Amino acid sequence: MASAPAVDVAGRDASARVVVLSCHIRRVFDASILSLALFALRRYHPTCKVVLVDNSSPIPITQRALPAVPWMRTNVAIVLNSPSTTREYGAYAKGLAFLAGSVGEWSLERHEQFVFMQGSIILTQPVPAIGMEEEVGRRCVMKPLYVFDEPNNRFRGTDVPFFKPKPKPKPKPKPEPEPEPEPEPEPEPEPEPEPKPNPNPNPNPSPSPSRSPSPI
């Protein structure tokens, strides 16, 4: 007797769902976000397949770099896309090409629903199965995302729209250089005192010649 197909949180046959995940890891913070995105897929779709396309990361992603849980080894396939000139669109095409050339569990014909995501998207609810939104009235609505507050990497809620850029801090005005002190003017020389008039114009008169006595 054939076993029943696996059913995940979305309520449908999850074995026919594949996720093509595009990522570009430049720092530890990006790797932390990717790990959370993978764990969210594991939580809501534990039986789906994930094609992780490394879009020209400076250090290529390997299986050893992923979190050490069995699901990462059995349900995640890593495809290197380098060099990349078409951003995530080229990564999605690379992921489909990998499925087209695979056989068995990773075969393109085996999957019915293809989900294309960036490595920074963290699911907060399951992706609806094909036709589920028409039957149940449920749609995959984009919700305001949480923003990571670096460097603590903690979740913090935000009412700011996701696509609104954060205001850049205003540059601090440079302090104006202090003006150099003006040199003090040199003191003007004091005028020499005018000579006082001499009351005695001839203080040392020459003696008058003596007169000889006249003969008697």
Rosetta silent file (secondary structure, phi, psi, omega in degrees, C-alpha in Angstrom):
SEQUENCE: MASAPAVDVAGRDASARVVVLSCHIRRVFDASILSLALFALRRYHPTCKVVLVDNSSPIPITQRALPAVPWMRTNVAIVLNSPSTTREYGAYAKGLAFLAGSVGEWSLERHEQFVFMQGSIILTQPVPAIGMEEEVGRRCVMKPLYVFDEPNNRFRGTDVPFFKPKPKPKPKPKPEPEPEPEPEPEPEPEPEPEPKPNPNPNPNPSPSPSRSPSPI
SCORE:     score description
SCORE:     0.000 S_00000001
   1 L     0.000  132.165 -179.151    0.000    0.000    0.000 S_00000001
   2 L   -74.631  139.804  179.966    1.380    3.398   -0.979 S_00000001
   3 L   -75.590  153.184  179.332    1.936    5.821    1.875 S_00000001
   4 L   -68.069  146.063  179.195   -0.013    9.077    1.988 S_00000001
   5 L   -64.488  150.980 -179.721    1.851   12.126    0.689 S_00000001
   6 L   -66.527  141.609 -179.506    3.489   14.363    3.258 S_00000001
   7 E  -122.779  131.495 -179.663    1.372   17.284    4.398 S_00000001
   8 L  -106.636 -165.185 -174.326    2.865   20.462    5.845 S_00000001
   9 L   -62.961  -29.961 -178.433    1.417   23.458    7.661 S_00000001
  10 L   -70.115  -12.448  173.609   -0.166   24.805    4.456 S_00000001
  11 L    88.131   13.598  179.576   -2.442   21.752    4.409 S_00000001
  12 L  -131.607  179.139  179.119   -1.512   20.313    1.006 S_00000001
  13 E   -65.143  106.317 -174.557    0.949   17.868   -0.513 S_00000001
  14 H   -82.666  -14.814 -177.714    4.221   19.571    0.420 S_00000001
  15 H   -69.062  -13.965 -179.336    6.463   17.167   -1.470 S_00000001
  16 H   -97.624   11.743 -178.497    5.550   18.958   -4.722 S_00000001
  17 E  -108.590  136.338  175.719    6.764   22.373   -3.504 S_00000001
  18 E  -132.725  141.450 -179.585   10.245   23.737   -4.164 S_00000001
  19 E  -114.696  126.220  173.743   11.713   27.049   -3.031 S_00000001
  20 E  -101.071  113.320 -172.692   14.441   28.805   -5.039 S_00000001
  21 E  -111.591  119.716  179.531   16.268   31.042   -2.582 S_00000001
  22 E   -98.493  136.749 -179.210   18.681   33.699   -3.849 S_00000001
  23 E  -147.939  158.698  174.488   21.320   35.064   -1.493 S_00000001
  24 L  -144.583  109.979 -173.232   24.528   37.092   -1.406 S_00000001
  25 L  -102.018  118.283  178.543   26.504   36.827    1.822 S_00000001
  26 L  -111.958  -23.041 -175.575   28.993   39.592    2.549 S_00000001
  27 L  -151.419  176.194 -177.699   29.198   39.576    6.343 S_00000001
  28 H   -63.251  -35.527  179.996   28.129   37.686    9.452 S_00000001
  29 H   -60.936  -42.735  178.112   24.901   39.696    9.668 S_00000001
  30 H   -63.358  -39.121  178.670   23.800   38.481    6.204 S_00000001
  31 H   -64.868  -35.787  178.282   24.552   34.876    7.196 S_00000001
  32 H   -65.908  -41.055  178.909   22.406   35.261   10.329 S_00000001
  33 H   -64.415  -42.522  178.680   19.458   36.524    8.261 S_00000001
  34 H   -61.795  -40.317  178.523   19.837   33.602    5.822 S_00000001
  35 H   -61.696  -41.714  178.800   19.839   31.123    8.706 S_00000001
  36 H   -65.914  -38.180  177.949   16.596   32.606   10.039 S_00000001
  37 H   -63.399  -41.082  178.658   15.031   32.438    6.560 S_00000001
  38 H   -67.150  -41.260  178.803   15.952   28.739    6.271 S_00000001
  39 H   -66.354  -32.821  176.447   14.638   27.935    9.745 S_00000001
  40 H   -66.910  -40.042  175.147   11.353   29.695    8.901 S_00000001
  41 H   -63.314  -41.124  179.006   11.004   27.503    5.790 S_00000001
  42 H   -63.686  -33.810 -178.906   11.773   24.442    7.895 S_00000001
  43 H   -71.670  -47.547 -173.631    9.101   25.468   10.393 S_00000001
  44 H   -89.739  -25.925 -179.387    6.262   26.140    7.951 S_00000001
  45 L  -135.651   70.819 -172.811    7.245   23.734    5.123 S_00000001
  46 L   -67.015  -15.805 -177.526    9.355   20.962    6.679 S_00000001
  47 L  -108.787    2.676 -179.018    9.083   18.645    3.635 S_00000001
  48 L   -79.405  163.718  175.563    9.731   21.096    0.818 S_00000001
  49 E   -99.698  145.536 -179.220   12.964   21.295   -1.158 S_00000001
  50 E  -126.055  122.238  172.968   15.105   24.440   -1.156 S_00000001
  51 E   -99.209  105.844 -178.654   17.528   25.362   -3.945 S_00000001
  52 E   -91.278  111.537 -177.169   19.894   27.863   -2.339 S_00000001
  53 E  -100.411  114.550  177.622   21.586   29.894   -5.080 S_00000001
  54 E   -82.893  112.469 -173.906   24.730   31.673   -3.936 S_00000001
  55 E   -94.079   77.653  174.320   24.849   34.831   -6.017 S_00000001
  56 L    58.317   47.347  173.733   28.590   35.631   -6.143 S_00000001
  57 L   -69.285  146.314  178.713   29.265   35.793   -2.422 S_00000001
  58 L   -54.902  -39.856  174.440   32.882   36.734   -1.604 S_00000001
  59 L  -114.686  112.964 -176.139   33.229   33.380    0.219 S_00000001
  60 L   -58.087  142.710  179.452   31.116   30.682   -1.504 S_00000001
  61 L   -75.910  139.606  175.538   28.507   28.996    0.672 S_00000001
  62 L  -127.949  167.834  177.862   29.018   25.310    1.476 S_00000001
  63 H   -62.026  -32.016 -179.837   26.965   22.743    3.341 S_00000001
  64 H   -68.089  -23.232  179.943   29.381   23.021    6.256 S_00000001
  65 H   -81.359  -15.300  179.725   28.531   26.709    6.580 S_00000001
  66 L   -78.558  160.509  176.230   24.808   26.010    7.057 S_00000001
  67 L   -55.361  142.315 -173.143   23.320   25.322   10.505 S_00000001
  68 L   -83.440   71.006  173.578   24.155   21.797   11.627 S_00000001
  69 L  -127.220  148.009 -176.688   20.687   20.231   11.489 S_00000001
  70 H   -58.220  -34.003 -178.165   19.742   17.208    9.345 S_00000001
  71 H   -59.566  -35.584 -179.509   17.079   19.149    7.434 S_00000001
  72 H   -66.188  -29.906 -178.166   19.749   21.466    5.982 S_00000001
  73 H   -84.330  -31.350 -175.910   21.636   18.493    4.543 S_00000001
  74 H   -94.779  -27.320 -173.151   18.669   16.598    3.112 S_00000001
  75 H  -112.363   -2.314 -178.153   16.365   19.395    1.938 S_00000001
  76 E  -120.148  125.275  173.826   18.776   22.162    0.863 S_00000001
  77 E  -113.612  133.962 -177.480   20.866   22.050   -2.326 S_00000001
  78 E  -102.098  129.937  177.769   23.481   24.748   -2.915 S_00000001
  79 E  -123.489  128.991  179.228   24.068   26.104   -6.414 S_00000001
  80 E   -91.278  131.298  179.173   26.862   28.597   -7.137 S_00000001
  81 E  -123.127   90.708 -176.642   26.058   31.421   -9.527 S_00000001
  82 L  -146.964  131.747   -1.630   29.278   33.276  -10.304 S_00000001
  83 L   -78.082  155.538 -179.136   29.803   35.659  -11.894 S_00000001
  84 L  -113.908  125.988  179.083   26.357   37.190  -11.481 S_00000001
  85 L  -121.219   -6.106 -177.815   25.259   40.138  -13.643 S_00000001
  86 L  -118.575   21.964  175.360   21.459   39.861  -13.414 S_00000001
  87 H    54.079 -138.692 -173.636   21.062   39.905   -9.626 S_00000001
  88 H   -70.153  -23.813 -179.948   18.296   37.661   -8.228 S_00000001
  89 H   -66.206  -39.816  175.217   16.699   37.040  -11.638 S_00000001
  90 H   -66.093  -33.898  178.101   19.811   35.261  -12.824 S_00000001
  91 H   -67.055  -39.787  178.297   19.850   33.285   -9.576 S_00000001
  92 H   -63.796  -41.886  177.860   16.267   32.130  -10.142 S_00000001
  93 H   -63.759  -37.708  178.455   17.135   31.012  -13.678 S_00000001
  94 H   -65.102  -39.238  178.286   20.185   29.168  -12.305 S_00000001
  95 H   -65.528  -40.369  177.492   17.996   27.381   -9.769 S_00000001
  96 H   -66.424  -37.305  177.807   15.508   26.286  -12.437 S_00000001
  97 H   -64.314  -36.206  176.591   18.375   25.055  -14.610 S_00000001
  98 H   -63.506  -42.807  179.467   19.598   22.956  -11.674 S_00000001
  99 H   -67.219  -36.192 -179.205   16.132   21.381  -11.293 S_00000001
 100 H   -66.677  -28.843  179.992   15.876   20.776  -15.030 S_00000001
 101 L   -96.168    5.764 -177.948   19.116   18.808  -14.996 S_00000001
 102 L   -99.896  165.017  177.193   18.326   16.824  -11.829 S_00000001
 103 L  -130.713  165.695  177.104   16.614   13.474  -11.370 S_00000001
 104 H    74.606 -134.147 -175.005   14.737   11.875   -8.518 S_00000001
 105 H   -64.676  -25.906 -177.606   13.619   14.092   -5.642 S_00000001
 106 H   -97.732    9.082 -176.992   15.109   17.212   -7.246 S_00000001
 107 L   -67.236  142.748 -179.613   13.638   16.655  -10.725 S_00000001
 108 H   -63.377  -38.629 -176.940   11.847   19.619  -12.296 S_00000001
 109 H   -69.561  -19.402 -176.312    8.888   17.476  -13.385 S_00000001
 110 H   -77.128  -21.135 -174.601    8.316   16.249   -9.837 S_00000001
 111 L  -100.294  145.016 -179.413    7.439   19.692   -8.475 S_00000001
 112 L  -111.211  -30.821 -178.498    4.179   21.553   -9.022 S_00000001
 113 E  -120.152  128.631 -179.130    4.635   24.766   -7.049 S_00000001
 114 E  -115.308  125.680 -179.714    7.706   26.974   -7.370 S_00000001
 115 E  -115.539  124.603 -178.943    8.372   29.688   -4.795 S_00000001
 116 E  -109.569  124.508 -176.146   11.020   32.320   -5.562 S_00000001
 117 E  -140.206  157.190  169.141   12.405   34.243   -2.605 S_00000001
 118 E   -89.290  153.779 -176.979   15.358   36.334   -1.567 S_00000001
 119 L   -68.674   -5.529  178.652   17.536   35.081    1.239 S_00000001
 120 L   -99.665    4.142 -179.918   16.532   38.020    3.461 S_00000001
 121 L   -92.449  125.843  179.868   12.808   37.101    3.519 S_00000001
 122 L  -113.565  117.712 -178.718   11.659   35.400    6.718 S_00000001
 123 L   -67.636  137.057  171.320    8.255   33.719    6.552 S_00000001
 124 L  -111.873    2.470  176.444    5.804   34.537    9.335 S_00000001
 125 L  -161.199  161.953 -179.034    3.123   32.208    7.896 S_00000001
 126 L   -68.563  152.670  172.680    3.003   29.320    5.412 S_00000001
 127 L   -77.053  126.059 -178.746    2.952   29.945    1.678 S_00000001
 128 L   -61.333  144.790  175.914   -0.554   28.983    0.442 S_00000001
 129 L   -71.484  166.413 -179.431   -0.734   25.940   -1.796 S_00000001
 130 L   -61.145  129.129  178.698   -1.836   26.270   -5.424 S_00000001
 131 L    81.580   -6.840 -176.519   -5.576   27.109   -5.560 S_00000001
 132 H   -69.415  -34.015 -177.898   -5.840   27.493   -1.805 S_00000001
 133 H   -67.660  -31.317  179.053   -6.443   31.235   -1.964 S_00000001
 134 H   -75.755  -35.162 -175.843   -9.474   30.764   -4.239 S_00000001
 135 H   -78.340  -44.381 -173.173  -10.998   27.987   -2.132 S_00000001
 136 H  -101.046  -10.997 -177.229  -10.456   29.304    1.353 S_00000001
 137 L    78.676   21.088 -179.441  -10.192   32.992    0.602 S_00000001
 138 L  -103.824  135.189  179.382   -6.645   33.136    1.911 S_00000001
 139 L  -126.325  153.455  178.709   -3.994   35.120    0.165 S_00000001
 140 L   -84.871   91.486 -174.408   -0.289   35.459    0.745 S_00000001
 141 L   -92.032  137.406  174.870   -0.283   39.067    1.870 S_00000001
 142 L   -74.125  125.375  178.617    2.926   40.969    2.414 S_00000001
 143 L  -103.510  159.040  173.808    3.071   42.111    6.014 S_00000001
 144 L   -58.366  127.393 -176.438    5.303   44.809    7.472 S_00000001
 145 L   -80.108  158.285  171.505    8.620   43.098    8.016 S_00000001
 146 L   -80.861  150.470 -179.518   10.618   43.189   11.170 S_00000001
 147 E  -112.031  134.787  178.273   13.815   45.162   11.068 S_00000001
 148 E   -85.216  132.652 -179.565   17.003   43.893   12.598 S_00000001
 149 E   -97.734  101.512  178.586   18.703   46.337   14.873 S_00000001
 150 L   -74.621  151.823    2.205   22.433   45.961   14.346 S_00000001
 151 L   -93.297    6.350 -175.495   24.739   45.086   15.971 S_00000001
 152 L   -78.568  -16.054  179.842   22.554   43.241   18.512 S_00000001
 153 L    57.674   37.716  178.760   20.608   41.358   15.765 S_00000001
 154 E  -103.217  152.650  175.693   17.395   41.594   17.780 S_00000001
 155 E   -75.589  140.109  169.632   13.898   41.891   16.383 S_00000001
 156 E  -141.106  133.188  179.627   12.208   45.197   16.868 S_00000001
 157 L   -68.575  155.931  179.511    8.773   46.056   15.557 S_00000001
 158 L  -149.127  140.771  173.691    8.405   49.011   13.261 S_00000001
 159 L   -98.081   -0.342  179.543    5.561   51.034   11.848 S_00000001
 160 L   -77.668  134.274  177.163    7.791   52.501    9.213 S_00000001
 161 L   -56.592  146.459 -173.116    7.089   51.150    5.705 S_00000001
 162 L   -62.876  -37.943 -174.635    9.697   48.600    4.647 S_00000001
 163 L   -86.787    1.790  177.662   10.713   50.436    1.503 S_00000001
 164 L   -81.728  120.540 -177.433   11.091   53.779    3.228 S_00000001
 165 L   -68.089  149.459  177.097   14.802   54.460    3.600 S_00000001
 166 L   -70.437  139.841  178.797   16.141   55.277    6.999 S_00000001
 167 L   -65.056  135.811  179.171   16.978   58.952    7.400 S_00000001
 168 L   -77.958  138.800  178.689   20.642   59.582    7.130 S_00000001
 169 L   -64.949  138.807  179.700   22.192   61.316   10.123 S_00000001
 170 L   -70.407  136.000  179.060   22.979   64.915    9.474 S_00000001
 171 L   -66.502  140.109  178.969   26.688   65.592    9.367 S_00000001
 172 L   -70.267  135.127  179.691   27.953   67.531   12.318 S_00000001
 173 L   -65.103  138.311  178.441   29.055   71.034   11.371 S_00000001
 174 L   -71.113  135.915  179.014   32.755   71.458   11.424 S_00000001
 175 L   -65.499  133.744  179.331   33.908   73.901   14.106 S_00000001
 176 L   -70.123  138.892  178.538   34.994   77.173   12.633 S_00000001
 177 L   -65.334  139.472  179.523   38.650   77.937   13.262 S_00000001
 178 L   -68.534  136.896 -179.874   39.193   80.540   15.913 S_00000001
 179 L   -66.329  141.117  178.494   40.453   83.808   14.478 S_00000001
 180 L   -67.929  138.220 -179.746   44.045   84.504   15.206 S_00000001
 181 L   -65.340  137.896  178.772   44.495   87.324   17.711 S_00000001
 182 L   -70.039  140.625  178.888   45.541   90.572   16.136 S_00000001
 183 L   -65.342  139.379  179.952   49.012   91.683   17.149 S_00000001
 184 L   -68.826  138.684  179.450   49.021   94.426   19.740 S_00000001
 185 L   -66.854  140.557  178.096   50.182   97.752   18.322 S_00000001
 186 L   -66.499  139.460 -179.942   53.636   98.784   19.391 S_00000001
 187 L   -65.447  137.321  179.077   53.600  101.706   21.842 S_00000001
 188 L   -69.733  140.066  178.681   54.451  104.996   20.243 S_00000001
 189 L   -64.632  140.602  179.693   57.722  106.477   21.507 S_00000001
 190 L   -70.249  139.254  179.675   57.243  109.301   23.992 S_00000001
 191 L   -67.055  141.427  178.410   58.213  112.683   22.567 S_00000001
 192 L   -67.126  140.578 -179.477   61.442  114.080   23.909 S_00000001
 193 L   -67.094  141.118  179.101   60.893  116.991   26.282 S_00000001
 194 L   -70.945  141.647  179.337   61.575  120.405   24.817 S_00000001
 195 L   -65.859  137.295  178.752   64.603  122.193   26.341 S_00000001
 196 L   -75.068  145.963  178.129   63.645  124.851   28.876 S_00000001
 197 L   -67.557  140.227 -179.521   64.823  128.445   28.087 S_00000001
 198 L   -82.939  121.388  179.264   67.914  129.476   30.040 S_00000001
 199 L   -66.975  -27.461  178.463   67.211  132.582   32.188 S_00000001
 200 L  -107.019   99.673 -175.181   70.866  133.435   32.115 S_00000001
 201 L   -64.497  -25.982 -179.514   71.847  133.463   28.479 S_00000001
 202 L  -128.462   81.845 -174.680   75.502  133.857   29.406 S_00000001
 203 L   -68.547  -29.694 -179.610   76.085  132.112   32.668 S_00000001
 204 L  -119.120   79.842 -179.244   79.849  132.281   32.437 S_00000001
 205 L   -73.487  147.307  176.793   80.725  135.718   31.047 S_00000001
 206 L   -72.024  143.017 -177.311   84.348  136.325   30.268 S_00000001
 207 L   -66.038  144.592 -179.976   86.031  138.795   32.683 S_00000001
 208 L   -74.182  145.251 -178.501   86.325  142.376   31.441 S_00000001
 209 L   -63.496  137.538 -179.842   89.890  143.546   30.757 S_00000001
 210 L   -75.823  143.809  177.020   91.452  145.427   33.737 S_00000001
 211 L   -90.717  135.241  176.415   92.364  149.038   33.230 S_00000001
 212 L   -77.142  146.092  179.557   95.927  150.095   34.106 S_00000001
 213 L   -65.040  143.481 -179.343   96.180  153.120   36.406 S_00000001
 214 L   -77.632  146.391  179.047   96.771  156.300   34.656 S_00000001
 215 L   -69.597  146.039  177.315  100.127  158.033   35.446 S_00000001
 216 L   -88.020    0.000    0.000   99.977  161.007   37.782 S_00000001
